[in-house]
């Protein structure tokens, strides 16, 4: 039961918005943009992005197959992210002690989640964007809660104009869109979507395009 929201997104190239990577002096140990509880991912190789995308898809498929409501999806996703059985729906672990979901959460309690402390549904795209030269500043898969800081899946990021131009058709194909994130910091854009399924699709398209075309060249005309 992957949540989805009814929103319109704009996949057109955001020509009127400022673009570019943040200056180094404006990025501290907590990242960029005055977000709380964030950090800088750092460099991500193509292989690391592929691995994250594959692992995330496996976990989302598991939680989707197991959950029946948005509330259950939220609880199960949180349990996977944190490696904590207590986040599962009440009584689930006791009723299904041999289930794959309980086994996975138990494993992550011991070894840590492979999501690198990112949320399920935004981790793969965050890695994909970083691997092609973007700077990801914050992300949220949107939560089944009145306290969710975003009402739809979002990733705030910065990128050079040629990179955004390169990304634009991939956003359109995956059902994602751009929005202006500059109220948080200069040069921040937002990629947003109705569901994390759109984000996972976009992540795969970015990796496939990078494999076909090689590195993005700054000289691309816009």
Backbone as JSON Lines, residues from 0, in Angstrom:
{"i":0,"aa":"X","n":[0.85,-1.19,0.0],"ca":[0.0,0.0,0.0],"c":[0.89,1.24,0.0]}
{"i":1,"aa":"X","n":[1.53,1.53,-1.14],"ca":[2.4,2.71,-1.22],"c":[1.52,3.95,-1.29]}
{"i":2,"aa":"X","n":[1.71,4.9,-0.38],"ca":[0.89,6.12,-0.4],"c":[1.1,6.94,-1.67]}
{"i":3,"aa":"X","n":[0.05,7.63,-2.07],"ca":[0.12,8.54,-3.21],"c":[-0.78,9.72,-2.92]}
{"i":4,"aa":"X","n":[-0.37,10.91,-3.35],"ca":[-1.16,12.12,-3.15],"c":[-1.59,12.67,-4.51]}
{"i":5,"aa":"X","n":[-2.7,13.37,-4.51],"ca":[-3.24,13.93,-5.74],"c":[-2.68,15.34,-5.92]}
{"i":6,"aa":"X","n":[-1.59,15.46,-6.64],"ca":[-0.98,16.76,-6.88],"c":[-0.59,16.87,-8.34]}
{"i":7,"aa":"X","n":[-0.53,18.1,-8.82],"ca":[0.01,18.38,-10.14],"c":[1.48,18.74,-10.0]}
{"i":8,"aa":"X","n":[2.31,18.2,-10.88],"ca":[3.73,18.53,-10.87],"c":[4.09,19.17,-12.19]}
{"i":9,"aa":"X","n":[5.15,19.97,-12.18],"ca":[5.6,20.68,-13.38],"c":[6.96,20.12,-13.8]}
{"i":10,"aa":"X","n":[6.99,19.3,-14.86],"ca":[8.25,18.7,-15.27],"c":[9.06,19.54,-16.25]}
{"i":11,"aa":"X","n":[8.62,20.78,-16.51],"ca":[9.33,21.61,-17.48],"c":[10.63,22.14,-16.9]}
{"i":12,"aa":"X","n":[11.59,22.42,-17.77],"ca":[12.87,22.95,-17.34],"c":[12.67,24.28,-16.63]}
{"i":13,"aa":"X","n":[13.13,24.43,-15.37],"ca":[12.86,25.64,-14.58],"c":[13.8,26.79,-14.94]}
{"i":14,"aa":"X","n":[13.68,27.29,-16.15],"ca":[14.64,28.25,-16.68],"c":[14.75,29.52,-15.85]}
{"i":15,"aa":"X","n":[13.66,29.92,-15.18],"ca":[13.66,31.18,-14.45],"c":[14.31,31.08,-13.07]}
{"i":16,"aa":"X","n":[14.66,29.89,-12.65],"ca":[15.2,29.71,-11.3],"c":[16.73,29.71,-11.33]}
{"i":17,"aa":"X","n":[17.32,30.21,-10.25],"ca":[18.78,30.21,-10.13],"c":[19.28,28.79,-9.95]}
{"i":18,"aa":"X","n":[20.4,28.48,-10.58],"ca":[20.97,27.14,-10.49],"c":[22.46,27.24,-10.23]}
{"i":19,"aa":"X","n":[23.02,26.15,-9.8],"ca":[24.45,26.09,-9.5],"c":[24.67,25.4,-8.17]}
{"i":20,"aa":"X","n":[25.85,24.87,-7.97],"ca":[26.19,24.21,-6.72],"c":[26.47,25.25,-5.64]}
{"i":21,"aa":"X","n":[26.17,24.94,-4.39],"ca":[26.43,25.91,-3.32],"c":[27.92,26.14,-3.12]}
{"i":22,"aa":"X","n":[28.27,27.34,-2.7],"ca":[29.66,27.64,-2.37],"c":[30.08,26.83,-1.14]}
{"i":23,"aa":"X","n":[31.31,26.37,-1.14],"ca":[31.78,25.51,-0.06],"c":[31.64,26.15,1.32]}
{"i":24,"aa":"X","n":[31.87,27.46,1.38],"ca":[31.8,28.12,2.68],"c":[30.38,28.18,3.24]}
{"i":25,"aa":"X","n":[29.39,27.92,2.39],"ca":[28.0,27.95,2.84],"c":[27.47,26.57,3.22]}
{"i":26,"aa":"X","n":[28.33,25.57,3.12],"ca":[27.93,24.2,3.48],"c":[28.69,23.81,4.74]}
{"i":27,"aa":"X","n":[27.95,23.48,5.8],"ca":[28.6,23.06,7.04],"c":[28.33,21.59,7.29]}
{"i":28,"aa":"X","n":[28.67,21.11,8.48],"ca":[28.53,19.68,8.78],"c":[27.08,19.24,8.78]}
{"i":29,"aa":"X","n":[26.15,20.16,8.88],"ca":[24.73,19.83,8.83],"c":[24.13,20.09,7.45]}
{"i":30,"aa":"X","n":[24.98,20.37,6.49],"ca":[24.48,20.51,5.14],"c":[24.26,21.95,4.71]}
{"i":31,"aa":"X","n":[23.16,22.17,3.99],"ca":[22.92,23.45,3.33],"c":[21.42,23.71,3.3]}
{"i":32,"aa":"X","n":[21.03,24.89,3.74],"ca":[19.63,25.25,3.63],"c":[18.87,25.35,4.93]}
{"i":33,"aa":"X","n":[19.55,25.32,6.06],"ca":[18.9,25.49,7.36],"c":[17.84,24.43,7.63]}
{"i":34,"aa":"X","n":[18.11,23.2,7.18],"ca":[17.24,22.08,7.52],"c":[17.73,21.47,8.83]}
{"i":35,"aa":"X","n":[16.83,20.8,9.51],"ca":[17.19,20.15,10.78],"c":[17.39,18.65,10.55]}
{"i":36,"aa":"X","n":[18.39,18.09,11.24],"ca":[18.62,16.66,11.17],"c":[19.08,16.16,9.82]}
{"i":37,"aa":"X","n":[19.88,16.96,9.11],"ca":[20.38,16.55,7.8],"c":[21.91,16.54,7.83]}
{"i":38,"aa":"X","n":[22.49,16.03,6.77],"ca":[23.94,15.96,6.65],"c":[24.28,15.9,5.17]}
{"i":39,"aa":"X","n":[25.54,16.12,4.87],"ca":[26.0,16.06,3.49],"c":[26.36,14.62,3.14]}
{"i":40,"aa":"X","n":[25.77,14.09,2.08],"ca":[26.02,12.71,1.68],"c":[27.47,12.51,1.25]}
{"i":41,"aa":"X","n":[28.01,13.48,0.55],"ca":[29.36,13.33,0.03],"c":[29.34,12.7,-1.35]}
{"i":42,"aa":"X","n":[30.48,12.24,-1.8],"ca":[30.56,11.65,-3.13],"c":[29.89,10.28,-3.17]}
{"i":43,"aa":"X","n":[29.22,10.01,-4.28],"ca":[28.55,8.72,-4.49],"c":[28.95,8.21,-5.86]}
{"i":44,"aa":"X","n":[29.5,7.01,-5.92],"ca":[29.87,6.43,-7.2],"c":[28.64,5.86,-7.91]}
{"i":45,"aa":"X","n":[28.8,5.61,-9.19],"ca":[27.72,5.0,-9.95],"c":[27.32,3.66,-9.34]}
{"i":46,"aa":"X","n":[28.31,2.87,-8.96],"ca":[28.04,1.55,-8.39],"c":[27.31,1.65,-7.05]}
{"i":47,"aa":"X","n":[27.68,2.63,-6.24],"ca":[26.99,2.83,-4.96],"c":[25.54,3.24,-5.18]}
{"i":48,"aa":"X","n":[25.29,4.07,-6.18],"ca":[23.93,4.49,-6.49],"c":[23.1,3.29,-6.95]}
{"i":49,"aa":"X","n":[23.67,2.47,-7.82],"ca":[22.96,1.29,-8.31],"c":[22.61,0.36,-7.15]}
{"i":50,"aa":"X","n":[23.55,0.14,-6.24],"ca":[23.32,-0.73,-5.1],"c":[22.2,-0.19,-4.22]}
{"i":51,"aa":"X","n":[22.22,1.11,-3.96],"ca":[21.18,1.72,-3.12],"c":[19.81,1.6,-3.78]}
{"i":52,"aa":"X","n":[19.74,1.87,-5.07],"ca":[18.47,1.79,-5.8],"c":[17.9,0.38,-5.74]}
{"i":53,"aa":"X","n":[18.74,-0.62,-5.94],"ca":[18.28,-1.99,-5.93],"c":[17.8,-2.41,-4.54]}
{"i":54,"aa":"X","n":[18.55,-2.03,-3.5],"ca":[18.16,-2.4,-2.14],"c":[16.87,-1.68,-1.74]}
{"i":55,"aa":"X","n":[16.76,-0.42,-2.09],"ca":[15.55,0.32,-1.76],"c":[14.33,-0.3,-2.44]}
{"i":56,"aa":"X","n":[14.44,-0.65,-3.71],"ca":[13.31,-1.25,-4.42],"c":[12.89,-2.56,-3.76]}
{"i":57,"aa":"X","n":[13.86,-3.34,-3.33],"ca":[13.54,-4.6,-2.64],"c":[12.75,-4.33,-1.36]}
{"i":58,"aa":"X","n":[13.17,-3.33,-0.6],"ca":[12.51,-3.02,0.66],"c":[11.14,-2.39,0.46]}
{"i":59,"aa":"X","n":[11.02,-1.5,-0.5],"ca":[9.71,-0.89,-0.78],"c":[8.73,-1.96,-1.24]}
{"i":60,"aa":"X","n":[9.18,-2.87,-2.08],"ca":[8.32,-3.96,-2.54],"c":[7.85,-4.81,-1.36]}
{"i":61,"aa":"X","n":[8.76,-5.09,-0.43],"ca":[8.4,-5.86,0.75],"c":[7.36,-5.15,1.6]}
{"i":62,"aa":"X","n":[7.58,-3.88,1.88],"ca":[6.64,-3.12,2.71],"c":[5.31,-2.94,1.98]}
{"i":63,"aa":"X","n":[5.36,-2.7,0.69],"ca":[4.14,-2.56,-0.11],"c":[3.32,-3.84,-0.07]}
{"i":64,"aa":"X","n":[3.98,-4.97,-0.25],"ca":[3.3,-6.26,-0.28],"c":[2.71,-6.62,1.09]}
{"i":65,"aa":"X","n":[3.34,-6.15,2.15],"ca":[2.93,-6.54,3.49],"c":[1.88,-5.62,4.08]}
{"i":66,"aa":"X","n":[1.89,-4.34,3.71],"ca":[0.98,-3.36,4.31],"c":[-0.36,-3.34,3.59]}
{"i":67,"aa":"X","n":[-1.42,-3.0,4.34],"ca":[-2.77,-2.93,3.77],"c":[-3.32,-1.5,3.77]}
{"i":68,"aa":"X","n":[-2.74,-0.63,4.56],"ca":[-3.2,0.75,4.65],"c":[-1.99,1.68,4.64]}
{"i":69,"aa":"X","n":[-2.25,2.98,4.45],"ca":[-1.16,3.95,4.5],"c":[-0.53,3.99,5.88]}
{"i":70,"aa":"X","n":[-1.34,3.82,6.92],"ca":[-0.8,3.82,8.29],"c":[0.13,2.64,8.49]}
{"i":71,"aa":"X","n":[-0.22,1.47,7.94],"ca":[0.67,0.31,8.07],"c":[1.94,0.51,7.26]}
{"i":72,"aa":"X","n":[1.83,1.08,6.07],"ca":[3.02,1.36,5.28],"c":[3.96,2.26,6.06]}
{"i":73,"aa":"X","n":[3.42,3.31,6.67],"ca":[4.24,4.24,7.45],"c":[4.95,3.52,8.59]}
{"i":74,"aa":"X","n":[4.21,2.69,9.33],"ca":[4.79,2.0,10.48],"c":[5.88,1.02,10.03]}
{"i":75,"aa":"X","n":[5.6,0.27,8.99],"ca":[6.57,-0.72,8.52],"c":[7.8,-0.08,7.9]}
{"i":76,"aa":"X","n":[7.6,1.0,7.15],"ca":[8.74,1.72,6.58],"c":[9.63,2.28,7.69]}
{"i":77,"aa":"X","n":[9.01,2.83,8.71],"ca":[9.78,3.37,9.84],"c":[10.57,2.27,10.54]}
{"i":78,"aa":"X","n":[9.96,1.1,10.7],"ca":[10.65,-0.01,11.34],"c":[11.87,-0.44,10.54]}
{"i":79,"aa":"X","n":[11.74,-0.46,9.21],"ca":[12.86,-0.81,8.35],"c":[13.96,0.25,8.44]}
{"i":80,"aa":"X","n":[13.57,1.51,8.4],"ca":[14.55,2.6,8.44],"c":[15.33,2.62,9.73]}
{"i":81,"aa":"X","n":[14.66,2.34,10.84],"ca":[15.28,2.46,12.16],"c":[15.82,1.13,12.69]}
{"i":82,"aa":"X","n":[15.43,0.0,12.06],"ca":[15.82,-1.29,12.6],"c":[15.22,-1.54,13.97]}
{"i":83,"aa":"X","n":[13.93,-1.16,14.12],"ca":[13.26,-1.26,15.42],"c":[11.92,-1.96,15.25]}
{"i":84,"aa":"X","n":[11.75,-3.14,15.85],"ca":[10.49,-3.87,15.76],"c":[9.35,-3.1,16.41]}
{"i":85,"aa":"X","n":[9.65,-2.26,17.38],"ca":[8.6,-1.53,18.09],"c":[7.83,-0.59,17.17]}
{"i":86,"aa":"X","n":[8.4,-0.22,16.03],"ca":[7.7,0.66,15.1],"c":[6.65,-0.08,14.27]}
{"i":87,"aa":"X","n":[6.73,-1.4,14.21],"ca":[5.75,-2.16,13.44],"c":[4.35,-2.0,14.04]}
{"i":88,"aa":"X","n":[3.3,-2.23,13.24],"ca":[1.95,-2.16,13.79],"c":[1.8,-3.04,15.03]}
{"i":89,"aa":"X","n":[0.97,-2.61,15.94],"ca":[0.81,-3.31,17.22],"c":[0.51,-4.79,16.99]}
{"i":90,"aa":"X","n":[1.3,-5.63,17.63],"ca":[1.08,-7.07,17.58],"c":[1.63,-7.77,16.35]}
{"i":91,"aa":"X","n":[2.17,-7.02,15.37],"ca":[2.58,-7.64,14.12],"c":[3.74,-8.63,14.33]}
{"i":92,"aa":"X","n":[4.76,-8.2,15.07],"ca":[5.93,-9.06,15.26],"c":[5.56,-10.34,15.99]}
{"i":93,"aa":"X","n":[4.66,-10.27,16.96],"ca":[4.25,-11.46,17.71],"c":[3.41,-12.39,16.84]}
{"i":94,"aa":"X","n":[2.6,-11.82,15.98],"ca":[1.72,-12.63,15.14],"c":[2.45,-13.23,13.94]}
{"i":95,"aa":"X","n":[3.53,-12.56,13.52],"ca":[4.26,-13.01,12.32],"c":[5.76,-13.09,12.61]}
{"i":96,"aa":"X","n":[6.15,-13.88,13.59],"ca":[7.57,-13.89,14.0],"c":[8.52,-14.4,12.92]}
{"i":97,"aa":"X","n":[8.01,-15.19,11.99],"ca":[8.86,-15.76,10.95],"c":[8.73,-15.05,9.61]}
{"i":98,"aa":"X","n":[8.08,-13.89,9.6],"ca":[7.87,-13.17,8.35],"c":[9.16,-12.54,7.85]}
{"i":99,"aa":"X","n":[9.23,-12.3,6.55],"ca":[10.41,-11.66,5.97],"c":[10.62,-10.27,6.54]}
{"i":100,"aa":"X","n":[9.52,-9.54,6.76],"ca":[9.64,-8.17,7.28],"c":[10.28,-8.17,8.67]}
{"i":101,"aa":"X","n":[9.82,-9.06,9.54],"ca":[10.39,-9.13,10.89],"c":[11.86,-9.55,10.82]}
{"i":102,"aa":"X","n":[12.18,-10.48,9.93],"ca":[13.57,-10.91,9.77],"c":[14.45,-9.75,9.33]}
{"i":103,"aa":"X","n":[13.97,-8.95,8.36],"ca":[14.74,-7.81,7.85],"c":[14.96,-6.77,8.95]}
{"i":104,"aa":"X","n":[13.9,-6.44,9.68],"ca":[14.03,-5.43,10.74],"c":[14.99,-5.93,11.82]}
{"i":105,"aa":"X","n":[14.89,-7.21,12.18],"ca":[15.82,-7.78,13.15],"c":[17.26,-7.69,12.66]}
{"i":106,"aa":"X","n":[17.47,-7.98,11.38],"ca":[18.81,-7.93,10.8],"c":[19.37,-6.52,10.87]}
{"i":107,"aa":"X","n":[18.52,-5.52,10.58],"ca":[18.99,-4.14,10.61],"c":[19.23,-3.64,12.02]}
{"i":108,"aa":"X","n":[18.53,-4.23,12.99],"ca":[18.79,-3.88,14.39],"c":[20.2,-4.27,14.79]}
{"i":109,"aa":"X","n":[20.7,-5.35,14.17],"ca":[22.05,-5.82,14.46],"c":[23.11,-5.1,13.63]}
{"i":110,"aa":"X","n":[22.85,-4.96,12.33],"ca":[23.87,-4.49,11.4],"c":[23.66,-3.06,10.9]}
{"i":111,"aa":"X","n":[22.49,-2.46,11.18],"ca":[22.18,-1.14,10.67],"c":[21.51,-1.23,9.3]}
{"i":112,"aa":"X","n":[20.71,-0.24,8.99],"ca":[19.99,-0.22,7.72],"c":[20.93,0.15,6.58]}
{"i":113,"aa":"X","n":[20.77,-0.46,5.4],"ca":[21.59,-0.11,4.24],"c":[21.17,1.21,3.6]}
{"i":114,"aa":"X","n":[20.14,1.84,4.14],"ca":[19.64,3.08,3.56],"c":[20.47,4.3,3.96]}
{"i":115,"aa":"X","n":[21.52,4.09,4.73],"ca":[22.43,5.18,5.1],"c":[21.68,6.29,5.83]}
{"i":116,"aa":"X","n":[20.74,5.89,6.69],"ca":[19.94,6.82,7.51],"c":[18.99,7.68,6.69]}
{"i":117,"aa":"X","n":[18.83,7.37,5.42],"ca":[17.84,8.06,4.58],"c":[16.51,7.32,4.64]}
{"i":118,"aa":"X","n":[15.45,7.99,4.2],"ca":[14.13,7.39,4.27],"c":[13.86,6.5,3.06]}
{"i":119,"aa":"X","n":[13.05,5.49,3.31],"ca":[12.65,4.56,2.26],"c":[11.83,5.32,1.2]}
{"i":120,"aa":"X","n":[12.25,5.23,-0.04],"ca":[11.56,5.92,-1.12],"c":[12.27,7.15,-1.63]}
{"i":121,"aa":"X","n":[13.19,7.71,-0.84],"ca":[13.98,8.86,-1.29],"c":[15.48,8.55,-1.31]}
{"i":122,"aa":"X","n":[15.87,7.43,-0.71],"ca":[17.3,7.1,-0.61],"c":[17.9,6.85,-2.0]}
{"i":123,"aa":"X","n":[17.23,6.06,-2.81],"ca":[17.76,5.73,-4.13],"c":[17.92,6.95,-5.02]}
{"i":124,"aa":"X","n":[16.91,7.82,-5.03],"ca":[16.99,9.02,-5.86],"c":[18.03,9.99,-5.31]}
{"i":125,"aa":"X","n":[18.15,10.09,-4.0],"ca":[19.19,10.95,-3.42],"c":[20.58,10.49,-3.88]}
{"i":126,"aa":"X","n":[20.81,9.19,-3.87],"ca":[22.09,8.66,-4.33],"c":[22.27,8.85,-5.83]}
{"i":127,"aa":"X","n":[21.21,8.63,-6.6],"ca":[21.3,8.79,-8.05],"c":[21.64,10.23,-8.42]}
{"i":128,"aa":"X","n":[20.95,11.19,-7.8],"ca":[21.22,12.6,-8.08],"c":[22.66,12.97,-7.7]}
{"i":129,"aa":"X","n":[23.1,12.51,-6.54],"ca":[24.45,12.83,-6.1],"c":[25.49,12.22,-7.04]}
{"i":130,"aa":"X","n":[25.21,11.04,-7.56],"ca":[26.17,10.36,-8.43],"c":[26.37,11.07,-9.77]}
{"i":131,"aa":"X","n":[25.41,11.94,-10.16],"ca":[25.57,12.67,-11.43],"c":[25.89,14.14,-11.19]}
{"i":132,"aa":"X","n":[26.36,14.46,-10.0],"ca":[26.88,15.8,-9.75],"c":[25.96,16.77,-9.05]}
{"i":133,"aa":"X","n":[24.83,16.29,-8.55],"ca":[23.93,17.18,-7.8],"c":[24.33,17.2,-6.33]}
{"i":134,"aa":"X","n":[23.91,18.24,-5.63],"ca":[24.11,18.34,-4.19],"c":[22.74,18.22,-3.54]}
{"i":135,"aa":"X","n":[22.49,17.12,-2.85],"ca":[21.2,16.94,-2.19],"c":[21.25,17.52,-0.79]}
{"i":136,"aa":"X","n":[20.25,18.33,-0.47],"ca":[20.27,19.07,0.8],"c":[19.31,18.51,1.84]}
{"i":137,"aa":"X","n":[18.18,17.96,1.41],"ca":[17.19,17.42,2.35],"c":[16.18,16.6,1.56]}
{"i":138,"aa":"X","n":[15.51,15.69,2.25],"ca":[14.51,14.87,1.58],"c":[13.46,14.41,2.56]}
{"i":139,"aa":"X","n":[12.28,14.07,2.02],"ca":[11.19,13.56,2.84],"c":[10.29,12.7,1.95]}
{"i":140,"aa":"X","n":[9.99,11.49,2.39],"ca":[9.08,10.66,1.6],"c":[7.63,11.03,1.83]}
{"i":141,"aa":"X","n":[7.37,11.92,2.78],"ca":[6.04,12.3,3.24],"c":[5.51,11.21,4.15]}
{"i":142,"aa":"X","n":[4.92,11.61,5.25],"ca":[4.54,10.66,6.28],"c":[3.05,10.7,6.57]}
{"i":143,"aa":"X","n":[2.52,9.56,6.99],"ca":[1.12,9.47,7.38],"c":[0.98,10.01,8.8]}
{"i":144,"aa":"X","n":[1.09,11.34,8.88],"ca":[1.12,11.99,10.18],"c":[0.87,13.48,9.99]}
{"i":145,"aa":"X","n":[0.24,14.1,10.96],"ca":[0.04,15.55,10.92],"c":[1.35,16.3,11.09]}
{"i":146,"aa":"X","n":[2.4,15.61,11.5],"ca":[3.69,16.25,11.77],"c":[4.66,16.13,10.61]}
{"i":147,"aa":"X","n":[4.23,15.52,9.5],"ca":[5.1,15.4,8.34],"c":[5.44,16.78,7.81]}
{"i":148,"aa":"X","n":[6.73,17.06,7.54],"ca":[7.1,18.4,7.1],"c":[6.87,18.61,5.61]}
{"i":149,"aa":"X","n":[6.49,17.56,4.89],"ca":[6.13,17.72,3.49],"c":[4.89,16.87,3.2]}
{"i":150,"aa":"X","n":[3.98,17.43,2.4],"ca":[2.76,16.7,2.08],"c":[2.9,15.84,0.84]}
{"i":151,"aa":"X","n":[4.09,15.78,0.26],"ca":[4.37,14.91,-0.87],"c":[5.85,14.58,-0.86]}
{"i":152,"aa":"X","n":[6.27,13.52,-1.52],"ca":[7.7,13.19,-1.55],"c":[8.5,14.32,-2.2]}
{"i":153,"aa":"X","n":[9.58,14.74,-1.54],"ca":[10.42,15.83,-2.06],"c":[11.89,15.55,-1.79]}
{"i":154,"aa":"X","n":[12.74,16.07,-2.68],"ca":[14.17,16.15,-2.42],"c":[14.61,17.55,-2.82]}
{"i":155,"aa":"X","n":[15.23,18.28,-1.89],"ca":[15.82,19.58,-2.17],"c":[17.24,19.35,-2.67]}
{"i":156,"aa":"X","n":[17.6,19.96,-3.78],"ca":[18.93,19.74,-4.32],"c":[19.4,20.96,-5.09]}
{"i":157,"aa":"X","n":[20.69,21.01,-5.31],"ca":[21.31,22.05,-6.14],"c":[22.09,21.37,-7.25]}
{"i":158,"aa":"X","n":[22.15,22.02,-8.41],"ca":[22.86,21.44,-9.55],"c":[23.18,22.53,-10.55]}
{"i":159,"aa":"X","n":[24.2,22.28,-11.35],"ca":[24.54,23.19,-12.44],"c":[23.43,23.14,-13.5]}
{"i":160,"aa":"X","n":[23.26,24.24,-14.21],"ca":[22.2,24.34,-15.21],"c":[22.23,23.21,-16.25]}
{"i":161,"aa":"X","n":[23.4,22.83,-16.78],"ca":[23.4,21.72,-17.75],"c":[22.89,20.41,-17.15]}
{"i":162,"aa":"X","n":[23.17,20.19,-15.87],"ca":[22.7,18.98,-15.23],"c":[21.18,18.99,-15.1]}
{"i":163,"aa":"X","n":[20.62,20.13,-14.74],"ca":[19.16,20.23,-14.63],"c":[18.52,20.04,-16.0]}
{"i":164,"aa":"X","n":[19.14,20.6,-17.02],"ca":[18.65,20.4,-18.39],"c":[18.67,18.92,-18.74]}
{"i":165,"aa":"X","n":[19.72,18.23,-18.39],"ca":[19.86,16.79,-18.65],"c":[18.8,15.98,-17.91]}
{"i":166,"aa":"X","n":[18.46,16.43,-16.7],"ca":[17.48,15.71,-15.88],"c":[16.04,15.92,-16.34]}
{"i":167,"aa":"X","n":[15.76,17.03,-16.99],"ca":[14.38,17.43,-17.27],"c":[13.55,16.37,-17.99]}
{"i":168,"aa":"X","n":[14.0,15.79,-19.1],"ca":[13.17,14.77,-19.74],"c":[12.96,13.53,-18.88]}
{"i":169,"aa":"X","n":[13.92,13.23,-18.0],"ca":[13.79,12.07,-17.13],"c":[12.71,12.31,-16.08]}
{"i":170,"aa":"X","n":[12.61,13.54,-15.58],"ca":[11.52,13.87,-14.66],"c":[10.17,13.71,-15.34]}
{"i":171,"aa":"X","n":[10.08,14.22,-16.57],"ca":[8.82,14.13,-17.3],"c":[8.41,12.67,-17.5]}
{"i":172,"aa":"X","n":[9.36,11.83,-17.87],"ca":[9.06,10.42,-18.14],"c":[8.64,9.66,-16.89]}
{"i":173,"aa":"X","n":[9.1,10.1,-15.75],"ca":[8.82,9.38,-14.5],"c":[7.66,9.98,-13.7]}
{"i":174,"aa":"X","n":[7.05,11.04,-14.19],"ca":[5.93,11.64,-13.48],"c":[6.32,12.54,-12.33]}
{"i":175,"aa":"X","n":[7.57,13.0,-12.33],"ca":[8.05,13.93,-11.3],"c":[8.05,15.35,-11.84]}
{"i":176,"aa":"X","n":[8.29,16.32,-10.97],"ca":[8.34,17.71,-11.38],"c":[9.34,18.5,-10.58]}
{"i":177,"aa":"X","n":[9.61,19.72,-11.06],"ca":[10.48,20.66,-10.36],"c":[9.64,21.67,-9.58]}
{"i":178,"aa":"X","n":[10.24,22.23,-8.53],"ca":[9.66,23.36,-7.81],"c":[10.81,24.2,-7.28]}
{"i":179,"aa":"X","n":[10.48,25.4,-6.85],"ca":[11.46,26.36,-6.36],"c":[11.72,26.13,-4.88]}
{"i":180,"aa":"X","n":[12.98,25.86,-4.52],"ca":[13.33,25.66,-3.12],"c":[14.18,26.77,-2.56]}
{"i":181,"aa":"X","n":[14.25,27.9,-3.26],"ca":[15.18,28.96,-2.88],"c":[14.78,29.7,-1.62]}
{"i":182,"aa":"X","n":[13.57,29.45,-1.1],"ca":[13.23,30.08,0.18],"c":[14.05,29.46,1.32]}
{"i":183,"aa":"X","n":[14.62,28.27,1.08],"ca":[15.49,27.65,2.08],"c":[16.94,28.07,1.91]}
{"i":184,"aa":"X","n":[17.37,28.22,0.68],"ca":[18.74,28.66,0.39],"c":[18.84,28.95,-1.1]}
{"i":185,"aa":"X","n":[19.74,29.85,-1.45],"ca":[19.95,30.17,-2.85],"c":[20.28,28.91,-3.64]}
{"i":186,"aa":"X","n":[19.79,28.84,-4.86],"ca":[20.11,27.79,-5.83],"c":[19.46,26.44,-5.54]}
{"i":187,"aa":"X","n":[18.62,26.37,-4.52],"ca":[17.98,25.09,-4.24],"c":[16.75,24.9,-5.12]}
{"i":188,"aa":"X","n":[16.68,23.74,-5.73],"ca":[15.51,23.3,-6.47],"c":[14.86,22.16,-5.68]}
{"i":189,"aa":"X","n":[13.66,21.83,-6.06],"ca":[12.95,20.7,-5.46],"c":[12.54,19.75,-6.58]}
{"i":190,"aa":"X","n":[12.78,18.47,-6.4],"ca":[12.13,17.47,-7.23],"c":[11.03,16.87,-6.38]}
{"i":191,"aa":"X","n":[9.82,16.81,-6.94],"ca":[8.66,16.35,-6.18],"c":[7.85,15.39,-7.03]}
{"i":192,"aa":"X","n":[6.99,14.6,-6.37],"ca":[6.2,13.6,-7.09],"c":[5.0,13.2,-6.25]}
{"i":193,"aa":"X","n":[4.0,12.6,-6.88],"ca":[2.85,12.11,-6.12],"c":[3.19,10.94,-5.2]}
{"i":194,"aa":"X","n":[4.2,10.15,-5.55],"ca":[4.5,8.94,-4.81],"c":[5.99,8.61,-4.91]}
{"i":195,"aa":"X","n":[6.47,7.82,-3.96],"ca":[7.86,7.39,-4.03],"c":[8.09,6.42,-5.19]}
{"i":196,"aa":"X","n":[7.02,5.85,-5.75],"ca":[7.2,5.01,-6.93],"c":[7.74,5.84,-8.09]}
{"i":197,"aa":"X","n":[7.29,7.09,-8.19],"ca":[7.83,7.99,-9.22],"c":[9.3,8.27,-8.97]}
{"i":198,"aa":"X","n":[9.67,8.45,-7.7],"ca":[11.07,8.7,-7.35],"c":[11.94,7.5,-7.72]}
{"i":199,"aa":"X","n":[11.46,6.3,-7.44],"ca":[12.25,5.11,-7.76],"c":[12.41,4.95,-9.26]}
{"i":200,"aa":"X","n":[11.37,5.28,-10.0],"ca":[11.45,5.24,-11.46],"c":[12.48,6.25,-11.95]}
{"i":201,"aa":"X","n":[12.43,7.47,-11.42],"ca":[13.39,8.5,-11.82],"c":[14.81,8.08,-11.48]}
{"i":202,"aa":"X","n":[15.02,7.51,-10.32],"ca":[16.37,7.07,-9.94],"c":[16.93,6.07,-10.95]}
{"i":203,"aa":"X","n":[16.11,5.12,-11.36],"ca":[16.55,4.12,-12.33],"c":[16.84,4.76,-13.67]}
{"i":204,"aa":"X","n":[16.02,5.72,-14.08],"ca":[16.24,6.39,-15.37],"c":[17.54,7.2,-15.36]}
{"i":205,"aa":"X","n":[17.84,7.85,-14.25],"ca":[19.09,8.61,-14.15],"c":[20.29,7.69,-14.33]}
{"i":206,"aa":"X","n":[20.27,6.56,-13.66],"ca":[21.39,5.62,-13.74],"c":[21.51,5.06,-15.16]}
{"i":207,"aa":"X","n":[20.4,4.7,-15.76],"ca":[20.43,4.15,-17.12],"c":[20.93,5.19,-18.12]}
{"i":208,"aa":"X","n":[20.48,6.42,-17.96],"ca":[20.93,7.49,-18.87],"c":[22.42,7.76,-18.69]}
{"i":209,"aa":"X","n":[22.88,7.75,-17.46],"ca":[24.3,7.97,-17.21],"c":[25.14,6.85,-17.82]}
{"i":210,"aa":"X","n":[24.64,5.64,-17.8],"ca":[25.36,4.52,-18.4],"c":[25.42,4.64,-19.92]}
{"i":211,"aa":"X","n":[24.36,5.18,-20.52],"ca":[24.33,5.31,-21.98],"c":[25.17,6.48,-22.46]}
{"i":212,"aa":"X","n":[25.14,7.59,-21.72],"ca":[25.75,8.84,-22.2],"c":[27.08,9.17,-21.55]}
{"i":213,"aa":"X","n":[27.4,8.55,-20.44],"ca":[28.61,8.92,-19.74],"c":[28.39,10.18,-18.9]}
{"i":214,"aa":"X","n":[29.46,10.77,-18.37],"ca":[29.35,11.95,-17.5],"c":[28.65,13.12,-18.2]}
{"i":215,"aa":"X","n":[27.93,13.92,-17.43],"ca":[27.28,15.11,-17.96],"c":[28.35,16.16,-18.23]}
{"i":216,"aa":"X","n":[28.28,16.74,-19.4],"ca":[29.31,17.72,-19.79],"c":[28.78,19.13,-19.54]}
{"i":217,"aa":"X","n":[29.55,19.98,-18.84],"ca":[29.1,21.34,-18.54],"c":[28.82,22.18,-19.78]}
{"i":218,"aa":"X","n":[29.31,21.8,-20.92],"ca":[29.13,22.62,-22.12],"c":[27.79,22.4,-22.81]}
{"i":219,"aa":"X","n":[26.91,21.55,-22.24],"ca":[25.62,21.31,-22.86],"c":[24.86,22.63,-22.99]}
{"i":220,"aa":"X","n":[24.34,22.91,-24.15],"ca":[23.61,24.16,-24.38],"c":[22.21,24.06,-23.82]}
{"i":221,"aa":"X","n":[21.71,25.15,-23.23],"ca":[20.37,25.17,-22.69],"c":[19.58,26.31,-23.32]}
